[in-house]
Amino acid sequence: MRRVITHCSAPLAFGHTSSTVPHACGGHKNRSTVLCSLELSTTKVRTLRQVADLLLGGQLMAADLEMLPTPDAMAQLLLLRGIGPWTAAVVMLRGFGRRDVFPAGDSGVICADCWIQAQARTSTTRRSLTR
């Protein structure tokens, strides 16, 4: 997804850090081509198009999801083809700022946890050797 965000974003600076702000990726006719060129699977492209069409058509409203408790909002997202528990959790966490949900099995979190545990083992080993 990082490739899509980078491709479809303009840089935005906040002090010494920069971020990206997504915008529409080209015209409606070539969006699928652009997304596929960014190595998204056809299933992911289909899901993104479905969600975009629902948002543009007014059948899916961010304001409606915002008013719902997190479990109910996630249940609404899970009704959409191609949206699973991890994606629904990420949307609620990053898109709506909900801190009462976390994407189970997130690879970034797993890698960070492994790194933290390795650092703790290294620190413990160093303390043992200096005694």
Phi, psi and omega in degrees: 000333180302322179298320180293314181298316180296316181293321186258030184226156172250142180294146179222122184263137173233095182063243181263358180250155176233153181222179178235147178241113182296148173222176181297139180264088175071186180286163183302323185291329184254006181301315181298320179297316179298312182296318178295324179293340178269015175070030171275143179291159178298329177294316179294320178298316179299318179295315179298318179294319179299312181295316179300315179297320179295319178294313181294327181276355178082005178281338176237119185239125178301323181297324178293317179294323181300324183283341184277150169299153184308312181299323180288320178295319177296320178300321178296317179295323181293344176287342182278133179300129178094353178258118179251184182302319180296311181298316179299319180294318179295318178299316181291320182289306186273323183279326183243001177067024180283124181262004181262017180217149178215136181289106180299137177076017180297124185296325178296320179291320179298316178296317179296320179297317178299318180296315180298316179296320178295319178297319180296318179295318179297316179297317179296319179296317179297318179296322180294322182287333182273354180276000000 
